[in-house]
Amino acid sequence: EARLRTINKFATVIETERSRAPLERILGLNSFNMESILSYDPNFFDDEDEKKIHNLELVQSVGIKFEGNLHAQWFNMFMMDLLRERAADLYRTKGLLSFHGQGDTKFVFQGVHEQINFGPAQKPWKEGEVRENKFVFIGKNLDRAELTKSLMECLYKEGKK
């Protein structure tokens, strides 16, 4: 909590579990107040001498989708390796997953850099629904072919452990 206060000492800290928080403590608060900002920092709107320049040409997104069930252990190893090697390049990741041996449970994940939330989706796979895995990676230096190849290697193959 002390670290959060260094970022924004005015923010209310709401403890959550798996990112779940009471909506009435988040929405409709009208908490942005220009007068309070200006009373704290009268120079809030002054131009800075040196502005950061972001090179958005480096940022790209890669979407990948394919049918089948993933092997949970292989997928976890892939994600651990990817995050260990490329966390600084990955701005956002998210996906919808089907795992072998998990029945009709649909899984979702989302992440910012190396922080990943993973768990069951609110709704299971419907009867007859195609088990299509979907991934989105947003970042820099992303290689679609390499990501696709690595993810496809996570597919469950009968007879292989």
ZINOR-V957740 format. One record per helix or strand. SS is the DSSP state (~ for helix, > for strand). FROM is the first residue (numbers start at 1). LEN is the number of residues. Records with the same first field share a line. If there is no record, write none. Layout:
# ZINOR-V957740
SS->FROM-LEN + FROM-LEN
This chain:
# ZINOR-V957740
~->2-6 + 23-3 + 34-7 + 56-3 + 72-15 + 144-9
>->17-1 + 20-1 + 59-9 + 70-1 + 90-8 + 99-1 + 107-6 + 115-6 + 132-9 + 155-1
